[in-house]
Amino acid sequence: MAQKLTKNRYSKLIENISELVNEARKELVKTVNTKIVNTYWNVGKYIVEYEQKGRERADYGSRIMKTLSKDLSTKLGRGFSQRNLRDMRRFYIGYPKWQTVSAKLSWSHYCLLLSIEGEIKRRFYENESIKNLYSFRELKRQISAALYERLALSKDKKGLLELAKKGQIIEKPKDVVKDPYILEFLRIPESEKLSETKLESALIRHLRDFLLELGRGFSFVDRQYRITMNNRHNYVDLVFYHIELKCYVLIDLKVRELRHEDAGQMNFYLNYFKNEVKIEDDNPPIGIILCLEKDRVYVDYVLGGLSNKIFASKYKLKLPTPKELAEEIKKDIPIGDKK
């Protein structure tokens, strides 16, 4: 008995020390990251002030970069290539007040953000990165998957400014739905014959990437959620819970075009969840039919008039170009909503 107590105390000792050291390491990484970002910001400031020499505008292609890179590399070692120095310079120009620089973003984040053309678009990704704690890889993926374009193309000028200032705003069910969803992380060729079971299994294997694509607030609940009525079993492909909207989100997968019976099936699922699963504080559930193809006019007739919130979205298995995406989304915006 005494030996067991000694082992338990020793295990607790190991646990306490490990927790202490891991927390210290996390804080150290944050401190080092902030120091690196601050140092590069100041390097950019020194370069800009030297170039300007009291003038309001400086020549971006200043010859000093080549000489400065060579001399700093000789004196300090790697990390001061002309490209890096130009990034530091752009960093200071883009963020002339140190107070506007976030401690949550690394130097790699800022280099990626600085490569984005357009102030509004860049601010959007910056805010999304801060709010969602994107890693560098996750931020890069969201930019490649044209998250901004998918959220912004149907908005007016005021909406775009709000998107830049606050990032994605989630207030109603429609705010959490994207169209299309980009599933390039599944690495499934578009030419491959796909079944709903195979698509579902691939999404579960890449659940972290799928949650990133779904967006902020989604929490995974279950797959193939069984609903039994009159001795008949029905299965909801994927069930999530949205923390901010406080509701279940049901996703039905289709490897074909949308059909009218799909809406009836989803409506049944939502009615069941509304009456049997959701608790008092929950809001009504949302349904998303994820399909390979859909026609906007047909969708309006299929989903029009339903009391439950059902959305139909397409998915793509490869990254579209921004131009392809713009054309794709504009086809799905009702004529009266185009800006």
C-alpha positions in Angstrom: 0.0 0.0 0.0 2.8 2.4 1.0 4.6 1.5 -2.3 1.5 2.3 -4.3 1.2 5.7 -2.6 4.8 6.4 -3.3 4.3 5.6 -7.0 1.2 7.8 -7.1 3.1 10.7 -5.5 6.0 10.2 -7.9 3.6 10.2 -10.9 2.1 13.4 -9.6 5.6 14.9 -9.3 6.4 14.0 -12.9 3.0 15.4 -14.0 3.5 18.7 -12.1 7.0 19.3 -13.4 6.0 18.4 -17.0 3.1 20.9 -16.9 5.4 23.6 -15.5 8.1 23.1 -18.1 5.6 22.8 -21.0 3.9 26.1 -20.0 7.4 27.7 -19.7 8.3 26.5 -23.1 5.1 27.9 -24.6 5.7 31.3 -22.9 9.3 31.2 -24.2 8.2 30.6 -27.7 5.7 33.5 -27.5 8.4 35.8 -26.0 11.0 34.8 -28.7 8.4 35.3 -31.4 7.5 38.8 -30.2 11.1 39.7 -29.9 11.9 38.5 -33.5 8.9 40.4 -34.9 9.8 43.5 -33.0 13.4 43.3 -34.2 12.5 43.0 -37.8 10.0 45.8 -37.5 12.7 48.1 -36.1 15.1 47.0 -38.9 12.5 48.1 -41.4 12.1 51.3 -39.6 15.8 52.1 -39.7 15.9 51.3 -43.4 12.9 53.6 -44.2 14.2 56.4 -42.1 17.7 56.2 -43.7 16.2 56.1 -47.2 13.8 58.9 -46.7 16.4 61.3 -45.3 13.6 63.6 -44.3 11.6 63.2 -47.5 8.0 61.9 -47.5 8.6 59.3 -50.3 11.5 57.0 -50.8 12.6 55.0 -53.8 11.5 51.4 -53.2 14.2 50.1 -55.4 16.9 51.8 -53.4 20.4 50.6 -54.3 21.2 50.4 -50.6 19.5 47.0 -50.3 22.2 45.1 -52.2 25.0 46.7 -50.2 23.1 46.4 -46.9 22.4 42.8 -47.4 26.0 42.0 -48.1 27.4 43.9 -45.2 24.8 42.6 -42.6 25.3 39.0 -43.8 29.0 39.4 -43.3 28.6 40.9 -39.8 25.5 38.9 -38.5 25.2 35.8 -40.7 22.2 34.4 -42.4 18.7 36.0 -42.5 19.5 39.3 -44.2 19.1 38.6 -47.9 17.7 41.4 -50.0 14.3 39.7 -50.1 14.2 39.5 -46.3 15.3 43.1 -45.9 12.6 44.2 -48.3 10.0 42.2 -46.3 11.2 44.0 -43.1 10.9 47.3 -44.9 7.4 46.5 -46.2 6.5 45.3 -42.7 7.3 48.7 -41.2 5.5 50.6 -44.0 2.4 48.4 -43.6 2.4 48.7 -39.8 4.1 52.1 -39.0 2.7 51.9 -35.4 4.1 49.0 -33.4 0.9 48.9 -31.3 -1.0 47.6 -34.4 1.2 44.5 -34.6 -0.3 41.4 -33.0 1.8 39.2 -30.6 -0.3 36.2 -31.8 1.3 36.3 -35.3 4.8 35.1 -36.1 7.2 36.7 -38.6 6.2 34.0 -41.1 2.6 35.0 -40.8 3.4 38.6 -41.5 5.6 37.7 -44.5 2.7 35.8 -45.9 0.2 38.6 -45.2 2.5 41.1 -46.9 2.5 39.1 -50.1 -1.3 39.7 -50.4 -2.3 42.5 -52.7 -5.1 44.8 -51.5 -5.4 46.3 -48.0 -8.9 45.1 -47.3 -8.1 41.5 -48.3 -4.9 41.5 -46.2 -6.6 42.9 -43.1 -9.3 40.2 -43.4 -6.7 37.4 -43.3 -4.9 39.1 -40.5 -8.1 39.3 -38.4 -9.1 35.8 -39.2 -5.6 34.5 -38.2 -5.7 36.3 -34.9 -9.3 35.3 -34.0 -8.9 31.6 -35.1 -5.2 31.2 -34.0 -4.2 30.0 -37.5 -0.9 28.3 -37.8 1.3 29.5 -40.7 0.2 26.4 -42.6 -3.5 27.0 -41.9 -3.3 30.6 -43.0 -1.5 29.6 -46.2 -4.2 27.1 -46.9 -7.0 29.6 -46.3 -5.4 32.1 -48.7 -4.9 29.3 -51.3 -8.5 28.2 -50.9 -9.7 31.8 -51.5 -11.6 32.1 -48.2 -11.8 35.9 -48.7 -13.3 35.6 -52.2 -15.8 33.1 -51.1 -17.1 35.3 -48.3 -16.7 38.6 -50.0 -17.9 38.3 -53.6 -21.6 38.7 -52.7 -21.0 41.7 -50.4 -21.3 45.4 -51.1 -18.6 47.9 -50.3 -19.8 48.3 -46.7 -19.9 44.6 -46.2 -16.3 44.3 -47.5 -15.1 46.9 -45.0 -16.8 45.1 -42.2 -15.1 41.9 -43.4 -11.7 43.5 -43.2 -12.3 45.1 -39.8 -13.9 42.2 -38.0 -13.2 39.1 -40.1 -16.0 36.6 -40.6 -19.1 37.7 -38.6 -21.3 34.9 -37.4 -24.8 36.0 -36.4 -27.2 33.8 -38.3 -27.2 30.3 -39.9 -26.3 31.6 -43.4 -23.1 33.1 -42.0 -21.5 29.7 -41.4 -22.3 28.3 -44.9 -19.8 28.5 -47.7 -20.4 27.8 -51.3 -18.4 26.1 -52.7 -16.5 24.1 -50.1 -12.9 23.4 -51.1 -11.8 19.9 -50.3 -8.4 19.8 -52.0 -6.8 18.4 -48.8 -8.5 15.0 -49.5 -6.2 14.6 -52.5 -8.9 12.8 -54.5 -8.6 13.3 -58.2 -11.8 14.7 -59.8 -11.7 11.9 -62.4 -11.9 9.2 -59.6 -15.2 7.4 -59.2 -16.4 8.6 -55.8 -19.0 7.1 -53.4 -20.6 8.9 -50.5 -19.1 6.4 -48.1 -15.6 7.0 -49.5 -16.1 10.8 -49.4 -17.3 10.6 -45.8 -14.4 8.4 -44.7 -11.9 10.8 -46.4 -13.4 13.7 -44.5 -13.1 11.9 -41.2 -9.5 11.0 -41.9 -8.8 14.7 -42.6 -11.2 16.0 -39.9 -8.8 18.7 -38.7 -8.6 20.1 -42.2 -12.3 19.8 -42.7 -13.0 21.7 -39.5 -10.7 24.4 -40.8 -12.6 24.6 -44.0 -16.0 24.6 -42.2 -14.8 27.6 -40.2 -14.8 29.0 -36.7 -17.1 27.4 -34.0 -17.7 23.9 -35.4 -17.2 21.0 -33.1 -17.5 17.4 -34.4 -20.2 15.2 -32.8 -20.7 12.0 -34.8 -20.7 10.3 -38.2 -23.6 8.0 -39.4 -25.8 9.2 -36.6 -28.7 6.7 -36.5 -32.3 7.8 -36.5 -34.8 4.9 -36.0 -38.5 5.3 -36.6 -41.1 2.7 -37.3 -38.3 0.1 -37.2 -36.5 1.8 -40.1 -33.0 3.1 -39.7 -31.8 6.4 -41.2 -28.3 7.8 -41.0 -27.1 11.4 -40.9 -23.7 11.4 -42.6 -22.0 14.0 -40.4 -23.2 15.8 -37.3 -21.5 18.9 -35.8 -22.4 21.5 -33.2 -21.8 25.2 -33.7 -20.7 26.8 -30.5 -21.4 30.4 -31.4 -24.9 29.7 -33.0 -25.6 27.1 -30.3 -27.1 24.6 -32.7 -26.5 21.3 -34.4 -25.3 21.3 -38.0 -26.2 18.3 -40.0 -24.3 17.5 -43.2 -25.6 15.2 -45.9 -23.1 14.2 -48.6 -24.0 13.6 -52.2 -21.6 12.6 -55.0 -24.1 13.8 -57.7 -26.3 16.8 -58.4 -28.9 18.1 -55.9 -32.3 16.4 -56.2 -35.6 17.4 -54.6 -35.8 14.3 -52.5 -32.6 15.4 -50.8 -34.4 18.3 -49.2 -37.1 16.0 -47.9 -34.6 13.7 -46.4 -32.7 16.6 -44.7 -36.0 18.1 -43.5 -36.8 14.8 -41.8 -33.4 14.8 -40.0 -33.8 18.4 -38.8 -37.3 17.8 -37.5 -36.0 14.8 -35.5 -33.1 16.7 -34.1 -35.4 19.6 -33.2 -37.8 17.4 -31.3 -35.6 14.6 -29.9 -32.0 15.9 -29.6 -31.8 19.6 -29.1 -32.1 20.8 -25.5 -33.9 23.9 -24.2 -31.0 26.4 -24.7 -30.2 25.2 -28.3 -31.3 27.0 -31.4 -33.0 25.0 -34.2 -30.6 22.8 -36.2 -29.2 23.7 -39.6 -28.9 21.3 -42.5 -26.2 21.5 -45.3 -26.6 19.3 -48.3 -23.1 19.0 -49.8 -23.4 18.1 -53.4 -21.3 17.8 -56.5 -23.5 20.0 -58.7 -26.6 22.2 -58.3 -28.6 24.7 -60.3 -29.5 27.9 -58.5 -33.1 28.2 -59.9 -33.7 24.5 -59.1 -32.4 25.0 -55.5 -34.8 28.0 -55.0 -37.7 25.8 -55.8 -36.5 22.8 -53.8 -35.6 24.7 -50.7 -38.1 27.5 -50.9 -40.8 27.7 -48.3 -39.3 25.2 -45.8 -39.5 26.2 -42.2 -36.2 24.5 -41.4 -32.9 26.1 -42.4 -31.5 24.0 -45.2 -28.7 25.0 -47.5 -27.3 23.4 -50.6 -23.6 23.9 -51.3 -21.2 22.5 -53.9 -17.8 21.0 -53.1 -14.7 21.1 -55.2 -11.8 18.6 -55.0 -9.2 20.9 -56.2 -8.2 24.5 -55.6 -9.9 26.9 -58.2 -8.2 30.0 -59.3 -9.7 33.3 -57.9 -11.2 34.0 -61.4 -12.8 30.6 -61.6 -14.1 31.0 -58.1 -15.5 34.4 -58.9 -17.4 33.1 -61.9 -18.6 30.1 -59.9 -20.1 32.2 -57.0 -21.6 34.9 -59.3 -23.6 32.2 -61.0 -25.2 31.4 -57.6 -26.0 34.9 -56.6 -29.6 35.9 -57.4 -29.7 38.7 -59.9 -31.3 41.1 -57.4 -28.4 40.5 -55.0 -25.6 41.3 -57.3 -23.7 44.4 -56.5 
